[in-house]
Amino acid sequence: VQLQASGGGLVQAGASLRLSCKGASRTAVGWFRQAPGQEREFVAGISWPGRKIFHADSVKGRFTISRDNVLNTVYLQMDNLKPEDTAVYSCATRDSSYPGTSVSEYDYWGQGTQVTVSS
């Protein structure tokens, strides 16, 4: 399984970005982020085909995970971005249709995409 994440960039606080993760088919997908000097943390997860969705408390109400099963793409819509959202964002999948919320539950990882939010 090869995942390709894209969509990161440099934005000002309050702006929006949409990340894309292409390559996961018929499996759950999770988005994680890792800020410098910090551990990788769960951001959001979505089941196959998409009925179960989870978001970390720190992003609830601002980030939304979704998927397009025709395009085999999972999106992370990020609104009202804050400087503390700055991190490398990575997507991952696992051999299950149900999303996990921890790094150890995922088997396949894509490369990260940098998100930088300036104040």
Buried (B, 14 or more C-beta within 10 A) or exposed (E): BEBEBBBBEEBEEEBEBEBBBBBBEEBBBBBBBBBEEEEBBBBBBBBBEBEEBBBBEBBEEBBBBBBEEEEBBBBBBBBEBBEEBBBBBBBBBBEBBEBBBEBEBBEBBBEBBEBBBEE
